[in-house]
């Protein structure tokens, strides 16, 4: 696996984990802590987790695109070498 493929997998997993954590924390705050007035801090924590998760997923897709472009470029170079060898 190339470097960008490794980053794609790890960032995608961490991003999904953070978004899932934010949703679970939101459910906890809504149902267990609904009577308390501490929701400002919880809201900031939830939104921070959710935004970081979205950022990591976006970054993962960026690495996936880079990986695909590198793979296509290698395939084109190998194909051009094959055609050059066949012509010679």
C-alpha positions, 0 to 999 in steps of 0.5 A: 500500500502506498503512503496515501492509501494508509492515510486514507484508511486511518483518517477515514476510521478516525473521522467516523469514530469521532462523528459516532462519538459526537452522536452518542454524546449528543444522545447522552446529553439530551436524555441524561443531562436534559435538566441541567444547565450545563449544555453550553460546554456539552454543545461545544464539545459535541460540535468540536468532535463532529467538525473534527470528524468531518474534517478528517473524512474530507482529508481522507477522501483527499488522500484517496484521490491522490492515491488513485491519481498516482496509481493511474499515472503509474499504469500510464507509464507502464503502458507507455513503456510496453508500447515503446518496447513493442515498437522497438 
